[in-house]
Amino acid sequence: MSAPDNIAFHAADPAGGNGVVVLLFRPDADGLVRVREWSSAHYTAPGREDVVPADEMRARVEEWARAGWKLTESPVRIAHWLEGRG
C-alpha cells in the first residue's frame, strides 16, 4: 500500500497563540516537499506556499512536538509519510 499524495494536520500552540494548519504534498525524487500552510486565525485566507527538504519539515514537526504543540497527526506518522512509508 502506498502513502497518500498529501497529508494535512493542525499544530496548536501550547501557549494559546495562533496555531498552523499544514498541508504537505508527497516529496519529489530530490526529497523536496511542497508545503501549504495557514495561520489558525486566518485559515480562510490563501495559504502560504513553500518547498522545503523533507528532513527540514520532519525536524520542524519534531520541534513542535518537543515544545508541547498539539498535533492532529502523530509526529511519527508524519515522519513515516515524509519517508514514503505511509
N, C-alpha and C positions, 0 to 999 in steps of 0.2 A: 504494500500500500504506500503510495507516495504522499508527501506532505501537500497540504492545500497551497494554492498560489499566493494566499495572503493570510495574515493573522492580525487581529485587532485587539487592543486592550486599553484599559484606563489605568493610569497611575495617579493615585490620590496622595497629595502632600500630607504627611502626618501632622504638620503644624496647622492644618486647616486652610492653607493658601490654595491658590489655583493648582489644579492637577493638569494632567495632559492626557488627551485621547490620541492613541498612536495606531496607525495602520502601516504595516510592513508588507512589502511585496517580495516575492521569492528572490533570494540572492542570485546574481548572474554568475557566469563562469569565472569571473575575476574576483568573486567574493564580495561584490558591492550590492548593497540592498537599498532600494528606493523606500524612503520614509515620508509619510504624510502625517502631520500632527496638528492638533488643535488644542488651544487652551480650554480647560473645562468651563471657564467663564464665557468663552466665545465660540462654542462648538458649532454654531450655525454659520460662522464666518468661513471664508475659504481657508483650507488647511495650508500650512507652510510645508513646502516640499524640499527634500534634500536627498542626496545619495551619499551613503557612508559605508565604510568597510563593515562587514557583518561582525567582526571581532569588536569594533568600536561600539556598535549597537548593543551587543551582548554585555560589554563592560558597563555601559550606561544603565542597562536593566539591572545588573548585579549591584551597582552602586545604589540605585533606588531601593532595592530590597534591603541592603545593609543599613541604609539610612531610615528604614522603617516605613517607606512608602507602601501603601496597599495597592496591590496589582490584581486586576481581574483575571489574569492568566498567571500560572506559575512561572517564575523565572527559569526553572528547569525546562518547562515545556517550550518557552520562548527560545532558549538556547538550543534545544534539540531542533526546533523548527528552523532556526537560522543555519544549522548544520545540515539541513535536508533530511532529518530523521523523524519528522512528523510533528 
